Every structure is written in structure tokens, then in C-alpha cells.
């Protein structure tokens, strides 16, 4: 199978720059031809993001970086700071070096970097390893990311951010501050069709309910507070 479309999908998840409109529309047209269900999600995403580049960048940062809804670091979503993430990063870094991936200053498990690796992985490591990466790491991580956009979970995260940082950043600009959920859902639908992971997704649904990005960031906050309470912004 040919996987070059994952290069274009990766562009969707990069920090927005001045070329985003051309890239996004090209990817949307491709989806409409091969992945109509995913195209509906992507079209809703494009309709809901801000028009101004600075506003789009702020939305991206608010979603994935500062007081984040979730993170695009797939290994962290799956394992937190456990040694399993370090092992995954070690293996991915080795493969990225062989593939010549431009990682844009991010770690090897950053979602766009993994997507750019997909077209090259069959030749470098074989289809079996690609299937394992998608089934065991990428798809479960996406399911967890998408779940974090639930409004009740958002409320819980903001309460934790308020307690720790003494403030919560204002809602990101745009019609829908949770719009990146649409894009993540589109990607999951494409992977579902390309790799036939329907049954696996059903099996891991209950497992996903027990995994918790919020729990990971709470643990980080507790470590930070215990290590340096004078500078943490929390009550001692």
C-alpha cells in the first residue's frame, strides 16, 4: 500500500505558518476522494478555525502546549514519563535518523513526526513494524487524545490549572475552542480504513477509559510543587 498522504496529514498538525491554507485545502480535497467520512470532520475543522494566522497559532498553543487540552507527544499520552516512553523515543529516534525526518525541533514521538515516518517505515523496517506502531501506539494514543476534549474533562483540567497556576488562560479564539478534536477524529478515521483497526478499537475502548492525561499532568504539578514550592505558583 502507498502511504504518501501521511506527509500531507502531518502538515495539519504542525504549528501553523503562512502556508497553511494551501496545504489544508489540498489535504481536504484528497480526503474527499478517498476518505469521505474523514473529509467531513476535516471540513468542519477548517470551517471552525480562526482566519487570522496569529489567532490560529494561539488556538494551537492553547490546545496542545500551554495549559493544554492534550499533547501531541504520542509517547507521553500512552506512558507519561515512564521508562516505556524513553524506550519508544530511543527506537523512534534511530528510525527517524535513517529516514532523514525533519523533526522541526520536536521529539521523535511528536504526532507529525510519526505521521511523516509512516510512508518510509515499510521500506526501512517492514510492514509488520508499521502495523505494530499504528495498532499498539498511534491509534490508542489518538483515542486518548480525542477523549480529552470532553467538556467535563476540560472542566476538571481547568480546575486543576486554576489551583496550580492561580489562573486559567482565556478560551482560545475561534468559533469552537475544541475544534482540533475534529482533525484528530479525521486522522483516526483514515487510519481505521488504511489499517483495518475496527475490531482493535472496540477492544481497547474500555482500556482507554482508564488511561488519563489529566492524571499525568496532575502528577507533574505535584512533583513541581514538591521540588520547588517557592516558585511553583502554589500555596506551600
C-alpha positions as CSV (number, residue, x, y, z in Angstrom):
1,X,0.0,0.0,0.0
2,X,1.1,3.6,-0.7
3,X,1.2,5.9,2.3
4,X,2.4,9.2,1.0
5,X,-0.8,11.0,2.1
6,X,0.5,10.9,5.6
7,X,3.0,13.6,4.7
8,X,0.1,16.0,4.0
9,X,-1.8,14.9,7.1
10,X,1.3,15.7,9.2
11,X,1.2,19.3,7.9
12,X,-2.2,19.7,9.6
13,X,-0.7,19.1,13.0
14,X,2.3,21.4,12.6
15,X,2.4,24.8,14.3
16,X,0.5,27.0,11.8
17,X,2.5,29.1,9.4
18,X,1.7,31.4,6.4
19,X,1.3,28.4,4.0
20,X,-1.5,26.6,6.0
21,X,-4.4,27.5,3.7
22,X,-2.9,25.9,0.6
23,X,-1.7,22.8,2.4
24,X,-5.0,22.3,4.3
25,X,-7.2,22.6,1.2
26,X,-5.0,20.2,-0.7
27,X,-5.3,17.6,2.0
28,X,-9.1,18.2,2.3
29,X,-9.5,17.6,-1.5
30,X,-7.5,14.3,-1.2
31,X,-9.7,13.2,1.7
32,X,-12.9,13.8,-0.2
33,X,-11.7,11.4,-2.9
34,X,-10.5,8.6,-0.7
35,X,-11.9,9.2,2.8
36,X,-15.2,11.0,2.6
37,X,-16.1,10.4,6.2
38,X,-12.8,11.9,7.4
39,X,-13.3,14.7,4.9
40,X,-16.5,15.8,6.8
41,X,-14.5,16.1,10.0
42,X,-11.7,18.0,8.3
43,X,-14.2,20.3,6.6
44,X,-15.8,21.1,10.0
45,X,-12.3,21.8,11.4
46,X,-11.4,24.2,8.6
47,X,-14.8,26.0,9.0
48,X,-14.2,26.4,12.7
49,X,-10.6,27.6,13.0
50,X,-9.8,31.4,13.0
51,X,-9.0,33.1,9.8
52,X,-6.1,35.2,11.2
53,X,-2.8,33.4,11.4
54,X,-2.0,34.7,14.9
55,X,-5.4,33.6,16.2
56,X,-4.8,30.2,14.6
57,X,-1.4,29.9,16.3
58,X,-2.9,30.9,19.6
59,X,-5.6,28.2,19.2
60,X,-2.9,25.6,18.5
61,X,-0.8,26.7,21.5
62,X,-3.8,26.7,23.8
63,X,-4.8,23.2,22.6
64,X,-1.5,21.4,22.7
65,X,1.1,23.4,24.7
66,X,0.1,26.0,27.4
67,X,-2.4,24.7,29.9
68,X,-3.1,22.1,27.2
69,X,-6.2,20.1,26.4
70,X,-3.9,17.3,25.4
71,X,-0.4,16.9,23.9
72,X,0.7,15.7,20.5
73,X,3.6,13.7,22.1
74,X,2.2,10.3,21.5
75,X,4.6,8.5,23.8
76,X,3.6,10.8,26.7
77,X,-0.1,10.2,26.1
78,X,0.5,6.5,26.3
79,X,3.1,6.2,29.0
80,X,3.7,9.6,30.8
81,X,7.3,9.8,31.9
82,X,7.6,6.1,32.4
83,X,10.7,4.3,31.0
84,X,8.5,2.8,28.3
85,X,8.3,6.3,26.7
86,X,12.1,6.6,26.9
87,X,12.4,3.2,25.1
88,X,9.9,4.3,22.4
89,X,11.8,7.5,21.9
90,X,15.1,5.7,21.6
91,X,13.7,3.4,18.9
92,X,11.9,6.2,17.0
93,X,15.0,8.5,17.1
94,X,17.0,5.7,15.5
95,X,14.4,5.2,12.7
96,X,14.0,9.0,12.2
97,X,17.7,9.3,11.6
98,X,17.6,6.6,9.0
99,X,14.6,8.1,7.4
100,X,16.0,11.6,7.3
101,X,12.9,13.0,9.0
102,X,12.8,16.8,9.6
103,X,11.6,16.7,13.2
104,X,11.2,20.5,13.3
105,X,12.8,20.7,16.8
106,X,10.3,18.2,18.3
107,X,10.8,14.8,19.8
108,X,10.5,11.6,17.8
109,X,7.1,10.7,19.2
110,X,5.5,14.1,18.3
111,X,2.5,13.2,16.2
112,X,3.5,15.0,12.9
113,X,6.9,13.3,13.1
114,X,5.3,9.9,13.4
115,X,3.0,10.6,10.5
116,X,5.9,11.6,8.3
117,X,7.6,8.3,9.2
118,X,4.7,6.1,8.1
119,X,5.4,6.3,4.3
120,X,9.1,5.4,4.9
121,X,8.7,2.8,7.6
122,X,7.7,-0.2,5.4
123,X,11.0,0.1,3.4
124,X,13.1,0.8,6.4
125,X,11.7,-1.6,8.9
126,X,8.9,-3.6,7.2
127,X,5.1,-3.6,7.1
128,X,4.9,-5.6,10.3
129,X,6.6,-2.9,12.4
130,X,4.4,-0.2,10.8
131,X,1.3,-2.2,11.7
132,X,2.5,-2.6,15.2
133,X,3.3,1.1,15.6
134,X,-0.2,2.1,14.3
135,X,-2.1,-0.6,16.3
136,X,-0.2,-0.6,19.6
137,X,0.8,3.1,19.9
138,X,-0.7,5.5,17.4
139,X,-4.4,4.5,17.3
140,X,-4.7,4.1,21.1
141,X,-3.0,7.4,21.7
142,X,-5.4,9.2,19.3
143,X,-8.3,7.7,21.1
144,X,-7.0,9.1,24.3
145,X,-6.3,12.5,22.8
146,X,-9.8,12.7,21.4
147,X,-11.3,11.8,24.8
148,X,-9.6,14.7,26.5
149,X,-11.8,17.2,24.5
150,X,-14.9,16.1,26.5
151,X,-16.3,19.2,28.2
152,X,-16.5,17.6,31.6
153,X,-12.8,16.6,31.4
154,X,-12.0,20.1,30.2
155,X,-13.7,21.5,33.3
156,X,-11.6,19.2,35.6
157,X,-8.4,20.2,33.9
158,X,-9.2,23.9,34.2
159,X,-9.9,23.5,37.9
160,X,-6.5,21.8,38.3
161,X,-4.8,24.6,36.3
162,X,-6.6,27.2,38.4
163,X,-5.4,25.6,41.6
164,X,-1.8,25.2,40.5
165,X,-1.2,28.3,38.4
166,X,-3.7,30.6,40.2
167,X,-5.1,31.5,36.8
168,X,-6.6,29.9,33.7
169,X,-5.8,31.3,30.3
170,X,-8.7,32.7,28.4
171,X,-10.5,30.5,25.8
172,X,-8.7,30.3,22.6
173,X,-10.0,32.4,19.6
174,X,-12.3,30.9,17.1
175,X,-15.9,29.6,16.8
176,X,-15.0,26.4,18.7
177,X,-12.0,26.3,21.1
178,X,-12.2,22.5,20.9
179,X,-12.1,22.3,17.1
180,X,-8.9,20.3,16.9
181,X,-10.9,17.3,18.1
182,X,-12.4,17.2,14.5
183,X,-8.9,17.0,13.0
184,X,-7.8,14.2,15.3
185,X,-11.0,12.3,14.6
186,X,-10.4,12.7,10.8
187,X,-6.9,11.2,11.2
188,X,-8.3,8.3,13.3
189,X,-10.9,7.5,10.6
190,X,-8.1,7.4,7.9
191,X,-6.0,5.1,10.0
192,X,-9.1,2.9,10.6
193,X,-9.6,2.5,6.9
194,X,-5.9,2.1,5.9
195,X,-5.0,-0.4,8.7
196,X,-8.4,-2.1,9.4
197,X,-8.3,-1.5,13.1
198,X,-12.0,-1.5,13.7
199,X,-12.1,-4.6,16.0
200,X,-9.0,-3.5,17.8
201,X,-10.5,-0.1,18.6
202,X,-13.6,-1.8,20.0
203,X,-11.4,-3.9,22.2
204,X,-9.3,-1.0,23.6
205,X,-12.3,1.3,24.2
206,X,-12.7,0.2,27.8
207,X,-8.9,0.3,28.4
208,X,-8.9,3.9,27.1
209,X,-11.4,4.9,29.8
210,X,-8.9,4.0,32.4
211,X,-5.9,6.0,31.0
212,X,-5.7,9.6,32.0
213,X,-3.9,12.6,30.6
214,X,-5.3,14.7,33.4
215,X,-3.7,12.3,35.9
216,X,-0.3,12.7,34.2
217,X,-0.3,16.5,34.4
218,X,-1.6,16.5,38.0
219,X,1.4,14.2,38.9
220,X,3.7,16.6,37.1
221,X,2.2,19.6,39.1
222,X,2.7,17.7,42.4
223,X,6.3,16.9,41.5
224,X,7.0,20.5,40.6
225,X,5.3,21.8,43.8
226,X,7.3,19.4,46.0
227,X,10.6,20.2,44.3
228,X,10.3,24.0,44.4
229,X,7.2,25.3,46.2
230,X,8.6,28.9,46.3
231,X,8.5,29.2,42.6
232,X,5.6,26.9,41.7
233,X,2.8,29.4,42.0
234,X,1.1,27.1,44.5
235,X,0.4,27.5,48.2
236,X,3.2,25.9,50.3
